[in-house]
Amino acid sequence: MVENKNNLSTINVPTLIVWGSDDQISPLSNSDILHSSIANSQKIVIDGAPHPCYLDNPEQWHNGLIDFLNSLNN
């Protein structure tokens, strides 16, 4: 993650960052790096979820995705 941090600021499309709070593969702090480095990004953290966080709470994932997509129309 650190070696690519400088390149993150070149991303210029709306970006949804979805993370599990209990991700053992990539720590939650990495989502903060992404969110602070990518302009026009939104972040969803699924509490208690591991790396494949969308599987733990599909309703939160789907609602977050729909909200993100709807925000693109505004």
PQR file of N, CA, C, O and H, with PARSE charges and radii, in Angstrom:
ATOM      1  N   MET A   1       0.821  -1.196   0.000 -0.4000 1.5000
ATOM      2  CA  MET A   1       0.000   0.000   0.000 -0.0000 2.0000
ATOM      3  C   MET A   1       0.862   1.255   0.000  0.5500 1.7000
ATOM      4  O   MET A   1       0.590   2.186  -0.758 -0.5500 1.4000
ATOM      5  N   VAL A   2       1.887   1.298   0.829 -0.4000 1.5000
ATOM      6  CA  VAL A   2       2.699   2.497   0.979 -0.0000 2.0000
ATOM      7  C   VAL A   2       3.398   2.859  -0.322  0.5500 1.7000
ATOM      8  O   VAL A   2       3.477   4.036  -0.675 -0.5500 1.4000
ATOM      9  H   VAL A   2       2.108   0.542   1.445  0.4000 1.0000
ATOM     10  N   GLU A   3       3.904   1.861  -1.038 -0.4000 1.5000
ATOM     11  CA  GLU A   3       4.633   2.157  -2.275 -0.0000 2.0000
ATOM     12  C   GLU A   3       3.735   2.742  -3.359  0.5500 1.7000
ATOM     13  O   GLU A   3       4.232   3.391  -4.279 -0.5500 1.4000
ATOM     14  H   GLU A   3       3.839   0.905  -0.751  0.4000 1.0000
ATOM     15  N   ASN A   4       2.432   2.529  -3.271 -0.4000 1.5000
ATOM     16  CA  ASN A   4       1.495   3.062  -4.265 -0.0000 2.0000
ATOM     17  C   ASN A   4       0.756   4.303  -3.786  0.5500 1.7000
ATOM     18  O   ASN A   4      -0.060   4.855  -4.524 -0.5500 1.4000
ATOM     19  H   ASN A   4       2.029   2.002  -2.523  0.4000 1.0000
ATOM     20  N   LYS A   5       1.026   4.749  -2.571 -0.4000 1.5000
ATOM     21  CA  LYS A   5       0.272   5.856  -1.992 -0.0000 2.0000
ATOM     22  C   LYS A   5       0.329   7.112  -2.856  0.5500 1.7000
ATOM     23  O   LYS A   5      -0.682   7.796  -3.011 -0.5500 1.4000
ATOM     24  H   LYS A   5       1.689   4.301  -1.972  0.4000 1.0000
ATOM     25  N   ASN A   6       1.482   7.424  -3.413 -0.4000 1.5000
ATOM     26  CA  ASN A   6       1.603   8.625  -4.235 -0.0000 2.0000
ATOM     27  C   ASN A   6       0.742   8.564  -5.488  0.5500 1.7000
ATOM     28  O   ASN A   6       0.327   9.602  -6.002 -0.5500 1.4000
ATOM     29  H   ASN A   6       2.303   6.868  -3.287  0.4000 1.0000
ATOM     30  N   ASN A   7       0.472   7.377  -5.980 -0.4000 1.5000
ATOM     31  CA  ASN A   7      -0.339   7.232  -7.187 -0.0000 2.0000
ATOM     32  C   ASN A   7      -1.830   7.372  -6.907  0.5500 1.7000
ATOM     33  O   ASN A   7      -2.612   7.618  -7.825 -0.5500 1.4000
ATOM     34  H   ASN A   7       0.810   6.533  -5.563  0.4000 1.0000
ATOM     35  N   LEU A   8      -2.225   7.219  -5.666 -0.4000 1.5000
ATOM     36  CA  LEU A   8      -3.653   7.279  -5.342 -0.0000 2.0000
ATOM     37  C   LEU A   8      -4.261   8.631  -5.670  0.5500 1.7000
ATOM     38  O   LEU A   8      -5.425   8.707  -6.063 -0.5500 1.4000
ATOM     39  H   LEU A   8      -1.590   7.019  -4.920  0.4000 1.0000
ATOM     40  N   SER A   9      -3.504   9.680  -5.516 -0.4000 1.5000
ATOM     41  CA  SER A   9      -4.030  11.020  -5.782 -0.0000 2.0000
ATOM     42  C   SER A   9      -4.318  11.247  -7.261  0.5500 1.7000
ATOM     43  O   SER A   9      -4.963  12.233  -7.616 -0.5500 1.4000
ATOM     44  H   SER A   9      -2.559   9.618  -5.197  0.4000 1.0000
ATOM     45  N   THR A  10      -3.853  10.354  -8.127 -0.4000 1.5000
ATOM     46  CA  THR A  10      -4.129  10.501  -9.561 -0.0000 2.0000
ATOM     47  C   THR A  10      -5.478   9.907  -9.953  0.5500 1.7000
ATOM     48  O   THR A  10      -5.932  10.091 -11.082 -0.5500 1.4000
ATOM     49  H   THR A  10      -3.329   9.553  -7.839  0.4000 1.0000
ATOM     50  N   ILE A  11      -6.116   9.201  -9.036 -0.4000 1.5000
ATOM     51  CA  ILE A  11      -7.443   8.628  -9.315 -0.0000 2.0000
ATOM     52  C   ILE A  11      -8.447   9.765  -9.316  0.5500 1.7000
ATOM     53  O   ILE A  11      -8.568  10.496  -8.333 -0.5500 1.4000
ATOM     54  H   ILE A  11      -5.747   9.052  -8.119  0.4000 1.0000
ATOM     55  N   ASN A  12      -9.164   9.913 -10.416 -0.4000 1.5000
ATOM     56  CA  ASN A  12     -10.081  11.045 -10.544 -0.0000 2.0000
ATOM     57  C   ASN A  12     -11.506  10.617 -10.885  0.5500 1.7000
ATOM     58  O   ASN A  12     -12.238  11.347 -11.552 -0.5500 1.4000
ATOM     59  H   ASN A  12      -9.066   9.319 -11.214  0.4000 1.0000
ATOM     60  N   VAL A  13     -11.882   9.456 -10.433 -0.4000 1.5000
ATOM     61  CA  VAL A  13     -13.262   8.992 -10.602 -0.0000 2.0000
ATOM     62  C   VAL A  13     -13.849   8.727  -9.216  0.5500 1.7000
ATOM     63  O   VAL A  13     -13.112   8.400  -8.286 -0.5500 1.4000
ATOM     64  H   VAL A  13     -11.287   8.863  -9.891  0.4000 1.0000
ATOM     65  N   PRO A  14     -15.163   8.864  -9.071 -0.5600 1.5000
ATOM     66  CA  PRO A  14     -15.767   8.543  -7.776  0.2800 2.0000
ATOM     67  C   PRO A  14     -15.433   7.104  -7.383  0.5500 1.7000
ATOM     68  O   PRO A  14     -15.507   6.189  -8.202 -0.5500 1.4000
ATOM     69  N   THR A  15     -15.067   6.925  -6.124 -0.4000 1.5000
ATOM     70  CA  THR A  15     -14.584   5.629  -5.661 -0.0000 2.0000
ATOM     71  C   THR A  15     -15.273   5.251  -4.361  0.5500 1.7000
ATOM     72  O   THR A  15     -15.335   6.049  -3.426 -0.5500 1.4000
ATOM     73  H   THR A  15     -15.007   7.669  -5.458  0.4000 1.0000
ATOM     74  N   LEU A  16     -15.790   4.028  -4.307 -0.4000 1.5000
ATOM     75  CA  LEU A  16     -16.379   3.498  -3.083 -0.0000 2.0000
ATOM     76  C   LEU A  16     -15.382   2.539  -2.458  0.5500 1.7000
ATOM     77  O   LEU A  16     -14.938   1.584  -3.094 -0.5500 1.4000
ATOM     78  H   LEU A  16     -15.739   3.380  -5.067  0.4000 1.0000
ATOM     79  N   ILE A  17     -15.037   2.803  -1.210 -0.4000 1.5000
ATOM     80  CA  ILE A  17     -14.109   1.968  -0.452 -0.0000 2.0000
ATOM     81  C   ILE A  17     -14.936   1.200   0.562  0.5500 1.7000
ATOM     82  O   ILE A  17     -15.624   1.801   1.387 -0.5500 1.4000
ATOM     83  H   ILE A  17     -15.398   3.580  -0.693  0.4000 1.0000
ATOM     84  N   VAL A  18     -14.876  -0.122   0.510 -0.4000 1.5000
ATOM     85  CA  VAL A  18     -15.655  -0.966   1.422 -0.0000 2.0000
ATOM     86  C   VAL A  18     -14.675  -1.834   2.198  0.5500 1.7000
ATOM     87  O   VAL A  18     -13.835  -2.511   1.607 -0.5500 1.4000
ATOM     88  H   VAL A  18     -14.317  -0.611  -0.160  0.4000 1.0000
ATOM     89  N   TRP A  19     -14.785  -1.813   3.536 -0.4000 1.5000
ATOM     90  CA  TRP A  19     -13.812  -2.499   4.375 -0.0000 2.0000
ATOM     91  C   TRP A  19     -14.500  -3.182   5.542  0.5500 1.7000
ATOM     92  O   TRP A  19     -15.511  -2.698   6.051 -0.5500 1.4000
ATOM     93  H   TRP A  19     -15.468  -1.263   4.016  0.4000 1.0000
ATOM     94  N   GLY A  20     -13.954  -4.294   5.955 -0.4000 1.5000
ATOM     95  CA  GLY A  20     -14.413  -4.955   7.169 -0.0000 2.0000
ATOM     96  C   GLY A  20     -13.564  -4.505   8.345  0.5500 1.7000
ATOM     97  O   GLY A  20     -12.340  -4.428   8.237 -0.5500 1.4000
ATOM     98  H   GLY A  20     -13.133  -4.687   5.541  0.4000 1.0000
ATOM     99  N   SER A  21     -14.206  -4.206   9.466 -0.4000 1.5000
ATOM    100  CA  SER A  21     -13.449  -3.708  10.619 -0.0000 2.0000
ATOM    101  C   SER A  21     -12.511  -4.760  11.197  0.5500 1.7000
ATOM    102  O   SER A  21     -11.546  -4.419  11.881 -0.5500 1.4000
ATOM    103  H   SER A  21     -15.201  -4.269   9.553  0.4000 1.0000
ATOM    104  N   ASP A  22     -12.782  -6.027  10.932 -0.4000 1.5000
ATOM    105  CA  ASP A  22     -11.930  -7.111  11.435 -0.0000 2.0000
ATOM    106  C   ASP A  22     -11.120  -7.781  10.330  0.5500 1.7000
ATOM    107  O   ASP A  22     -10.791  -8.962  10.430 -0.5500 1.4000
ATOM    108  H   ASP A  22     -13.565  -6.304  10.376  0.4000 1.0000
ATOM    109  N   ASP A  23     -10.804  -7.043   9.295 -0.4000 1.5000
ATOM    110  CA  ASP A  23     -10.002  -7.559   8.180 -0.0000 2.0000
ATOM    111  C   ASP A  23      -8.614  -7.925   8.678  0.5500 1.7000
ATOM    112  O   ASP A  23      -7.890  -7.059   9.170 -0.5500 1.4000
ATOM    113  H   ASP A  23     -11.072  -6.083   9.214  0.4000 1.0000
ATOM    114  N   GLN A  24      -8.232  -9.180   8.561 -0.4000 1.5000
ATOM    115  CA  GLN A  24      -6.918  -9.654   8.997 -0.0000 2.0000
ATOM    116  C   GLN A  24      -5.899  -9.642   7.861  0.5500 1.7000
ATOM    117  O   GLN A  24      -4.712  -9.872   8.091 -0.5500 1.4000
ATOM    118  H   GLN A  24      -8.821  -9.883   8.161  0.4000 1.0000
ATOM    119  N   ILE A  25      -6.354  -9.377   6.635 -0.4000 1.5000
ATOM    120  CA  ILE A  25      -5.463  -9.353   5.475 -0.0000 2.0000
ATOM    121  C   ILE A  25      -4.934  -7.942   5.224  0.5500 1.7000
ATOM    122  O   ILE A  25      -3.749  -7.748   4.954 -0.5500 1.4000
ATOM    123  H   ILE A  25      -7.319  -9.190   6.447  0.4000 1.0000
ATOM    124  N   SER A  26      -5.817  -6.979   5.315 -0.4000 1.5000
ATOM    125  CA  SER A  26      -5.452  -5.580   5.106 -0.0000 2.0000
ATOM    126  C   SER A  26      -6.094  -4.759   6.217  0.5500 1.7000
ATOM    127  O   SER A  26      -7.321  -4.695   6.295 -0.5500 1.4000
ATOM    128  H   SER A  26      -6.780  -7.136   5.534  0.4000 1.0000
ATOM    129  N   PRO A  27      -5.301  -4.134   7.072 -0.5600 1.5000
ATOM    130  CA  PRO A  27      -5.859  -3.455   8.240  0.2800 2.0000
ATOM    131  C   PRO A  27      -6.743  -2.261   7.870  0.5500 1.7000
ATOM    132  O   PRO A  27      -6.612  -1.666   6.800 -0.5500 1.4000
ATOM    133  N   LEU A  28      -7.631  -1.942   8.784 -0.4000 1.5000
ATOM    134  CA  LEU A  28      -8.564  -0.840   8.585 -0.0000 2.0000
ATOM    135  C   LEU A  28      -7.835   0.471   8.293  0.5500 1.7000
ATOM    136  O   LEU A  28      -8.362   1.327   7.583 -0.5500 1.4000
ATOM    137  H   LEU A  28      -7.737  -2.425   9.653  0.4000 1.0000
ATOM    138  N   SER A  29      -6.654   0.629   8.825 -0.4000 1.5000
ATOM    139  CA  SER A  29      -5.883   1.855   8.572 -0.0000 2.0000
ATOM    140  C   SER A  29      -5.586   2.046   7.083  0.5500 1.7000
ATOM    141  O   SER A  29      -5.417   3.177   6.628 -0.5500 1.4000
ATOM    142  H   SER A  29      -6.226  -0.067   9.402  0.4000 1.0000
ATOM    143  N   ASN A  30      -5.521   0.949   6.324 -0.4000 1.5000
ATOM    144  CA  ASN A  30      -5.319   1.070   4.873 -0.0000 2.0000
ATOM    145  C   ASN A  30      -6.522   1.735   4.205  0.5500 1.7000
ATOM    146  O   ASN A  30      -6.368   2.457   3.219 -0.5500 1.4000
ATOM    147  H   ASN A  30      -5.658   0.030   6.694  0.4000 1.0000
ATOM    148  N   SER A  31      -7.712   1.494   4.738 -0.4000 1.5000
ATOM    149  CA  SER A  31      -8.894   2.146   4.155 -0.0000 2.0000
ATOM    150  C   SER A  31      -8.834   3.650   4.397  0.5500 1.7000
ATOM    151  O   SER A  31      -9.296   4.433   3.568 -0.5500 1.4000
ATOM    152  H   SER A  31      -7.837   0.908   5.539  0.4000 1.0000
ATOM    153  N   ASP A  32      -8.268   4.050   5.527 -0.4000 1.5000
ATOM    154  CA  ASP A  32      -8.112   5.479   5.805 -0.0000 2.0000
ATOM    155  C   ASP A  32      -7.142   6.123   4.822  0.5500 1.7000
ATOM    156  O   ASP A  32      -7.361   7.248   4.373 -0.5500 1.4000
ATOM    157  H   ASP A  32      -7.893   3.414   6.200  0.4000 1.0000
ATOM    158  N   ILE A  33      -6.076   5.412   4.492 -0.4000 1.5000
ATOM    159  CA  ILE A  33      -5.111   5.912   3.503 -0.0000 2.0000
ATOM    160  C   ILE A  33      -5.803   6.106   2.159  0.5500 1.7000
ATOM    161  O   ILE A  33      -5.655   7.145   1.516 -0.5500 1.4000
ATOM    162  H   ILE A  33      -5.899   4.498   4.857  0.4000 1.0000
ATOM    163  N   LEU A  34      -6.554   5.101   1.747 -0.4000 1.5000
ATOM    164  CA  LEU A  34      -7.273   5.217   0.471 -0.0000 2.0000
ATOM    165  C   LEU A  34      -8.230   6.395   0.487  0.5500 1.7000
ATOM    166  O   LEU A  34      -8.242   7.218  -0.428 -0.5500 1.4000
ATOM    167  H   LEU A  34      -6.673   4.257   2.269  0.4000 1.0000
ATOM    168  N   HIS A  35      -9.032   6.461   1.543 -0.4000 1.5000
ATOM    169  CA  HIS A  35     -10.069   7.492   1.630 -0.0000 2.0000
ATOM    170  C   HIS A  35      -9.471   8.899   1.654  0.5500 1.7000
ATOM    171  O   HIS A  35     -10.004   9.809   1.019 -0.5500 1.4000
ATOM    172  H   HIS A  35      -9.022   5.793   2.286  0.4000 1.0000
ATOM    173  N   SER A  36      -8.394   9.078   2.364 -0.4000 1.5000
ATOM    174  CA  SER A  36      -7.792  10.415   2.436 -0.0000 2.0000
ATOM    175  C   SER A  36      -6.998  10.764   1.179  0.5500 1.7000
ATOM    176  O   SER A  36      -6.766  11.943   0.907 -0.5500 1.4000
ATOM    177  H   SER A  36      -7.961   8.339   2.880  0.4000 1.0000
ATOM    178  N   SER A  37      -6.583   9.772   0.420 -0.4000 1.5000
ATOM    179  CA  SER A  37      -5.751  10.019  -0.758 -0.0000 2.0000
ATOM    180  C   SER A  37      -6.535  10.124  -2.055  0.5500 1.7000
ATOM    181  O   SER A  37      -6.071  10.742  -3.013 -0.5500 1.4000
ATOM    182  H   SER A  37      -6.771   8.815   0.641  0.4000 1.0000
ATOM    183  N   ILE A  38      -7.709   9.530  -2.095 -0.4000 1.5000
ATOM    184  CA  ILE A  38      -8.514   9.534  -3.326 -0.0000 2.0000
ATOM    185  C   ILE A  38      -9.607  10.583  -3.193  0.5500 1.7000
ATOM    186  O   ILE A  38     -10.517  10.455  -2.375 -0.5500 1.4000
ATOM    187  H   ILE A  38      -8.086   9.028  -1.317  0.4000 1.0000
ATOM    188  N   ALA A  39      -9.501  11.619  -4.011 -0.4000 1.5000
ATOM    189  CA  ALA A  39     -10.536  12.655  -4.009 -0.0000 2.0000
ATOM    190  C   ALA A  39     -11.862  12.039  -4.443  0.5500 1.7000
ATOM    191  O   ALA A  39     -11.892  11.117  -5.259 -0.5500 1.4000
ATOM    192  H   ALA A  39      -8.761  11.723  -4.676  0.4000 1.0000
ATOM    193  N   ASN A  40     -12.932  12.547  -3.901 -0.4000 1.5000
ATOM    194  CA  ASN A  40     -14.276  12.089  -4.275 -0.0000 2.0000
ATOM    195  C   ASN A  40     -14.495  10.614  -3.939  0.5500 1.7000
ATOM    196  O   ASN A  40     -15.168   9.893  -4.675 -0.5500 1.4000
ATOM    197  H   ASN A  40     -12.908  13.296  -3.239  0.4000 1.0000
ATOM    198  N   SER A  41     -13.919  10.178  -2.820 -0.4000 1.5000
ATOM    199  CA  SER A  41     -14.151   8.800  -2.387 -0.0000 2.0000
ATOM    200  C   SER A  41     -15.103   8.785  -1.201  0.5500 1.7000
ATOM    201  O   SER A  41     -15.200   9.746  -0.437 -0.5500 1.4000
ATOM    202  H   SER A  41     -13.372  10.764  -2.222  0.4000 1.0000
ATOM    203  N   GLN A  42     -15.794   7.672  -1.075 -0.4000 1.5000
ATOM    204  CA  GLN A  42     -16.662   7.421   0.067 -0.0000 2.0000
ATOM    205  C   GLN A  42     -16.222   6.097   0.675  0.5500 1.7000
ATOM    206  O   GLN A  42     -15.725   5.215  -0.024 -0.5500 1.4000
ATOM    207  H   GLN A  42     -15.715   6.892  -1.695  0.4000 1.0000
ATOM    208  N   LYS A  43     -16.411   5.967   1.988 -0.4000 1.5000
ATOM    209  CA  LYS A  43     -15.957   4.762   2.671 -0.0000 2.0000
ATOM    210  C   LYS A  43     -17.089   4.174   3.503  0.5500 1.7000
ATOM    211  O   LYS A  43     -17.816   4.885   4.196 -0.5500 1.4000
ATOM    212  H   LYS A  43     -16.815   6.684   2.556  0.4000 1.0000
ATOM    213  N   ILE A  44     -17.213   2.852   3.412 -0.4000 1.5000
ATOM    214  CA  ILE A  44     -18.141   2.088   4.238 -0.0000 2.0000
ATOM    215  C   ILE A  44     -17.304   1.093   5.024  0.5500 1.7000
ATOM    216  O   ILE A  44     -16.485   0.375   4.451 -0.5500 1.4000
ATOM    217  H   ILE A  44     -16.622   2.275   2.848  0.4000 1.0000
ATOM    218  N   VAL A  45     -17.507   1.048   6.337 -0.4000 1.5000
ATOM    219  CA  VAL A  45     -16.856   0.050   7.174 -0.0000 2.0000
ATOM    220  C   VAL A  45     -17.945  -0.847   7.740  0.5500 1.7000
ATOM    221  O   VAL A  45     -18.871  -0.376   8.400 -0.5500 1.4000
ATOM    222  H   VAL A  45     -18.172   1.631   6.803  0.4000 1.0000
ATOM    223  N   ILE A  46     -17.828  -2.132   7.479 -0.4000 1.5000
ATOM    224  CA  ILE A  46     -18.792  -3.099   7.992 -0.0000 2.0000
ATOM    225  C   ILE A  46     -18.233  -3.664   9.290  0.5500 1.7000
ATOM    226  O   ILE A  46     -17.247  -4.400   9.301 -0.5500 1.4000
ATOM    227  H   ILE A  46     -17.076  -2.515   6.943  0.4000 1.0000
ATOM    228  N   ASP A  47     -18.896  -3.294  10.388 -0.4000 1.5000
ATOM    229  CA  ASP A  47     -18.425  -3.676  11.723 -0.0000 2.0000
ATOM    230  C   ASP A  47     -18.400  -5.186  11.906  0.5500 1.7000
ATOM    231  O   ASP A  47     -19.347  -5.890  11.554 -0.5500 1.4000
ATOM    232  H   ASP A  47     -19.698  -2.696  10.379  0.4000 1.0000
ATOM    233  N   GLY A  48     -17.294  -5.666  12.466 -0.4000 1.5000
ATOM    234  CA  GLY A  48     -17.135  -7.075  12.793 -0.0000 2.0000
ATOM    235  C   GLY A  48     -16.865  -7.982  11.607  0.5500 1.7000
ATOM    236  O   GLY A  48     -16.761  -9.197  11.775 -0.5500 1.4000
ATOM    237  H   GLY A  48     -16.525  -5.094  12.752  0.4000 1.0000
ATOM    238  N   ALA A  49     -16.752  -7.422  10.418 -0.4000 1.5000
ATOM    239  CA  ALA A  49     -16.594  -8.227   9.206 -0.0000 2.0000
ATOM    240  C   ALA A  49     -15.115  -8.451   8.880  0.5500 1.7000
ATOM    241  O   ALA A  49     -14.285  -7.575   9.121 -0.5500 1.4000
ATOM    242  H   ALA A  49     -16.837  -6.435  10.282  0.4000 1.0000
ATOM    243  N   PRO A  50     -14.786  -9.636   8.327 -0.5600 1.5000
ATOM    244  CA  PRO A  50     -13.414  -9.916   7.895  0.2800 2.0000
ATOM    245  C   PRO A  50     -13.164  -9.348   6.497  0.5500 1.7000
ATOM    246  O   PRO A  50     -13.886  -8.466   6.031 -0.5500 1.4000
ATOM    247  N   HIS A  51     -12.135  -9.866   5.845 -0.4000 1.5000
ATOM    248  CA  HIS A  51     -11.732  -9.355   4.531 -0.0000 2.0000
ATOM    249  C   HIS A  51     -12.865  -9.387   3.492  0.5500 1.7000
ATOM    250  O   HIS A  51     -13.110  -8.362   2.855 -0.5500 1.4000
ATOM    251  H   HIS A  51     -11.548 -10.582   6.223  0.4000 1.0000
ATOM    252  N   PRO A  52     -13.563 -10.507   3.292 -0.5600 1.5000
ATOM    253  CA  PRO A  52     -14.689 -10.468   2.348  0.2800 2.0000
ATOM    254  C   PRO A  52     -15.931  -9.904   3.053  0.5500 1.7000
ATOM    255  O   PRO A  52     -16.923 -10.607   3.248 -0.5500 1.4000
ATOM    256  N   CYS A  53     -15.855  -8.629   3.428 -0.4000 1.5000
ATOM    257  CA  CYS A  53     -16.825  -8.011   4.331 -0.0000 2.0000
ATOM    258  C   CYS A  53     -18.245  -7.995   3.779  0.5500 1.7000
ATOM    259  O   CYS A  53     -19.201  -8.040   4.552 -0.5500 1.4000
ATOM    260  H   CYS A  53     -15.049  -8.058   3.270  0.4000 1.0000
ATOM    261  N   TYR A  54     -18.400  -7.935   2.486 -0.4000 1.5000
ATOM    262  CA  TYR A  54     -19.730  -7.898   1.882 -0.0000 2.0000
ATOM    263  C   TYR A  54     -20.513  -9.173   2.169  0.5500 1.7000
ATOM    264  O   TYR A  54     -21.742  -9.170   2.097 -0.5500 1.4000
ATOM    265  H   TYR A  54     -17.623  -7.898   1.858  0.4000 1.0000
ATOM    266  N   LEU A  55     -19.820 -10.264   2.492 -0.4000 1.5000
ATOM    267  CA  LEU A  55     -20.497 -11.525   2.793 -0.0000 2.0000
ATOM    268  C   LEU A  55     -21.102 -11.524   4.195  0.5500 1.7000
ATOM    269  O   LEU A  55     -22.098 -12.205   4.438 -0.5500 1.4000
ATOM    270  H   LEU A  55     -18.821 -10.266   2.550  0.4000 1.0000
ATOM    271  N   ASP A  56     -20.516 -10.772   5.114 -0.4000 1.5000
ATOM    272  CA  ASP A  56     -20.993 -10.750   6.489 -0.0000 2.0000
ATOM    273  C   ASP A  56     -22.272  -9.943   6.655  0.5500 1.7000
ATOM    274  O   ASP A  56     -23.126 -10.289   7.471 -0.5500 1.4000
ATOM    275  H   ASP A  56     -19.707 -10.218   4.917  0.4000 1.0000
ATOM    276  N   ASN A  57     -22.407  -8.883   5.895 -0.4000 1.5000
ATOM    277  CA  ASN A  57     -23.579  -8.032   6.011 -0.0000 2.0000
ATOM    278  C   ASN A  57     -23.978  -7.550   4.620  0.5500 1.7000
ATOM    279  O   ASN A  57     -23.746  -6.394   4.267 -0.5500 1.4000
ATOM    280  H   ASN A  57     -21.714  -8.601   5.231  0.4000 1.0000
ATOM    281  N   PRO A  58     -24.583  -8.447   3.827 -0.5600 1.5000
ATOM    282  CA  PRO A  58     -24.920  -8.070   2.455  0.2800 2.0000
ATOM    283  C   PRO A  58     -25.911  -6.914   2.379  0.5500 1.7000
ATOM    284  O   PRO A  58     -25.895  -6.145   1.417 -0.5500 1.4000
ATOM    285  N   GLU A  59     -26.769  -6.787   3.382 -0.4000 1.5000
ATOM    286  CA  GLU A  59     -27.738  -5.684   3.354 -0.0000 2.0000
ATOM    287  C   GLU A  59     -27.026  -4.332   3.477  0.5500 1.7000
ATOM    288  O   GLU A  59     -27.348  -3.388   2.755 -0.5500 1.4000
ATOM    289  H   GLU A  59     -26.782  -7.412   4.163  0.4000 1.0000
ATOM    290  N   GLN A  60     -26.058  -4.245   4.395 -0.4000 1.5000
ATOM    291  CA  GLN A  60     -25.295  -2.997   4.528 -0.0000 2.0000
ATOM    292  C   GLN A  60     -24.494  -2.722   3.260  0.5500 1.7000
ATOM    293  O   GLN A  60     -24.414  -1.581   2.806 -0.5500 1.4000
ATOM    294  H   GLN A  60     -25.797  -5.011   4.982  0.4000 1.0000
ATOM    295  N   TRP A  61     -23.912  -3.755   2.699 -0.4000 1.5000
ATOM    296  CA  TRP A  61     -23.140  -3.621   1.452 -0.0000 2.0000
ATOM    297  C   TRP A  61     -24.030  -3.113   0.325  0.5500 1.7000
ATOM    298  O   TRP A  61     -23.674  -2.161  -0.370 -0.5500 1.4000
ATOM    299  H   TRP A  61     -23.977  -4.682   3.068  0.4000 1.0000
ATOM    300  N   HIS A  62     -25.180  -3.743   0.143 -0.4000 1.5000
ATOM    301  CA  HIS A  62     -26.083  -3.341  -0.945 -0.0000 2.0000
ATOM    302  C   HIS A  62     -26.607  -1.926  -0.739  0.5500 1.7000
ATOM    303  O   HIS A  62     -26.659  -1.140  -1.685 -0.5500 1.4000
ATOM    304  H   HIS A  62     -25.468  -4.517   0.707  0.4000 1.0000
ATOM    305  N   ASN A  63     -26.998  -1.597   0.492 -0.4000 1.5000
ATOM    306  CA  ASN A  63     -27.490  -0.245   0.767 -0.0000 2.0000
ATOM    307  C   ASN A  63     -26.393   0.794   0.543  0.5500 1.7000
ATOM    308  O   ASN A  63     -26.650   1.863  -0.010 -0.5500 1.4000
ATOM    309  H   ASN A  63     -26.956  -2.236   1.260  0.4000 1.0000
ATOM    310  N   GLY A  64     -25.180   0.481   0.969 -0.4000 1.5000
ATOM    311  CA  GLY A  64     -24.063   1.392   0.751 -0.0000 2.0000
ATOM    312  C   GLY A  64     -23.758   1.592  -0.720  0.5500 1.7000
ATOM    313  O   GLY A  64     -23.477   2.707  -1.158 -0.5500 1.4000
ATOM    314  H   GLY A  64     -24.971  -0.388   1.418  0.4000 1.0000
ATOM    315  N   LEU A  65     -23.815   0.507  -1.482 -0.4000 1.5000
ATOM    316  CA  LEU A  65     -23.573   0.603  -2.923 -0.0000 2.0000
ATOM    317  C   LEU A  65     -24.657   1.430  -3.604  0.5500 1.7000
ATOM    318  O   LEU A  65     -24.359   2.280  -4.443 -0.5500 1.4000
ATOM    319  H   LEU A  65     -24.043  -0.399  -1.126  0.4000 1.0000
ATOM    320  N   ILE A  66     -25.905   1.183  -3.248 -0.4000 1.5000
ATOM    321  CA  ILE A  66     -27.014   1.939  -3.842 -0.0000 2.0000
ATOM    322  C   ILE A  66     -26.888   3.421  -3.482  0.5500 1.7000
ATOM    323  O   ILE A  66     -27.074   4.281  -4.342 -0.5500 1.4000
ATOM    324  H   ILE A  66     -26.148   0.493  -2.567  0.4000 1.0000
ATOM    325  N   ASP A  67     -26.575   3.725  -2.226 -0.4000 1.5000
ATOM    326  CA  ASP A  67     -26.394   5.122  -1.822 -0.0000 2.0000
ATOM    327  C   ASP A  67     -25.262   5.773  -2.610  0.5500 1.7000
ATOM    328  O   ASP A  67     -25.382   6.914  -3.054 -0.5500 1.4000
ATOM    329  H   ASP A  67     -26.424   3.026  -1.527  0.4000 1.0000
ATOM    330  N   PHE A  68     -24.154   5.037  -2.780 -0.4000 1.5000
ATOM    331  CA  PHE A  68     -23.018   5.564  -3.543 -0.0000 2.0000
ATOM    332  C   PHE A  68     -23.418   5.843  -4.993  0.5500 1.7000
ATOM    333  O   PHE A  68     -23.129   6.913  -5.528 -0.5500 1.4000
ATOM    334  H   PHE A  68     -24.056   4.109  -2.419  0.4000 1.0000
ATOM    335  N   LEU A  69     -24.072   4.890  -5.612 -0.4000 1.5000
ATOM    336  CA  LEU A  69     -24.485   5.070  -7.005 -0.0000 2.0000
ATOM    337  C   LEU A  69     -25.483   6.227  -7.149  0.5500 1.7000
ATOM    338  O   LEU A  69     -25.410   7.003  -8.102 -0.5500 1.4000
ATOM    339  H   LEU A  69     -24.307   4.021  -5.178  0.4000 1.0000
ATOM    340  N   ASN A  70     -26.402   6.331  -6.204 -0.4000 1.5000
ATOM    341  CA  ASN A  70     -27.358   7.440  -6.242 -0.0000 2.0000
ATOM    342  C   ASN A  70     -26.654   8.786  -6.070  0.5500 1.7000
ATOM    343  O   ASN A  70     -27.080   9.787  -6.646 -0.5500 1.4000
ATOM    344  H   ASN A  70     -26.462   5.701  -5.431  0.4000 1.0000
ATOM    345  N   SER A  71     -25.594   8.811  -5.290 -0.4000 1.5000
ATOM    346  CA  SER A  71     -24.866  10.070  -5.078 -0.0000 2.0000
ATOM    347  C   SER A  71     -24.188  10.543  -6.373  0.5500 1.7000
ATOM    348  O   SER A  71     -23.887  11.728  -6.516 -0.5500 1.4000
ATOM    349  H   SER A  71     -25.248   7.998  -4.822  0.4000 1.0000
ATOM    350  N   LEU A  72     -23.954   9.646  -7.289 -0.4000 1.5000
ATOM    351  CA  LEU A  72     -23.320  10.008  -8.555 -0.0000 2.0000
ATOM    352  C   LEU A  72     -24.265  10.791  -9.462  0.5500 1.7000
ATOM    353  O   LEU A  72     -23.821  11.499 -10.366 -0.5500 1.4000
ATOM    354  H   LEU A  72     -24.198   8.683  -7.173  0.4000 1.0000
ATOM    355  N   ASN A  73     -25.555  10.663  -9.220 -0.4000 1.5000
ATOM    356  CA  ASN A  73     -26.549  11.367 -10.031 -0.0000 2.0000
ATOM    357  C   ASN A  73     -26.817  12.774  -9.531  0.5500 1.7000
ATOM    358  O   ASN A  73     -27.540  13.534 -10.176 -0.5500 1.4000
ATOM    359  H   ASN A  73     -25.916  10.088  -8.486  0.4000 1.0000
ATOM    360  N   ASN A  74     -26.248  13.128  -8.400 -0.4000 1.5000
ATOM    361  CA  ASN A  74     -26.510  14.466  -7.830 -0.0000 2.0000
ATOM    362  C   ASN A  74     -25.519  15.484  -8.309  0.5500 1.7000
ATOM    363  O   ASN A  74     -25.599  16.651  -7.926 -0.5500 1.4000
ATOM    364  H   ASN A  74     -25.660  12.511  -7.877  0.4000 1.0000
TER
END
